[in-house]
Amino acid sequence: MSQNQFELILCIVNAGYSQNVMEAARAAGARGGTIVRGRGSANPEAEEFFNISIQPDKELVLILVPGSIKDTVLKAVYKNSGLPTEGQGIAFTLPVEHTTLIKQDMEEETTEQQ
């Protein structure tokens, strides 16, 4: 494993809006992402606080980006799919301490076995 300076952007949007997130992220320099379907469990107080109606069906978009473009991608995603939009998304980032390439590891194991 090697240490890298990556950030994980997580964006939760209403179902059907994950492609909007990915379009904005790609335009800002991201290469791709992973979309996971889920259900939200917000309470009525959250709807009142954010002044939005909360739909239970959600999509979680995970995007791994170099730290150098994190802010650019995050701003693009929020502008395109944030709370004021129909996607009503929220986004946040988490630092990624270690990454590894699965393909690279598999090649190393094959070489070691020979």
Summary of the structure (lengths in Angstrom):
residues: 114
radius of gyration: 17.1
end to end distance: 21.6
largest distance: 63.0
contacts: 318
relative contact order: 0.29
helix: 39%
strand: 36%
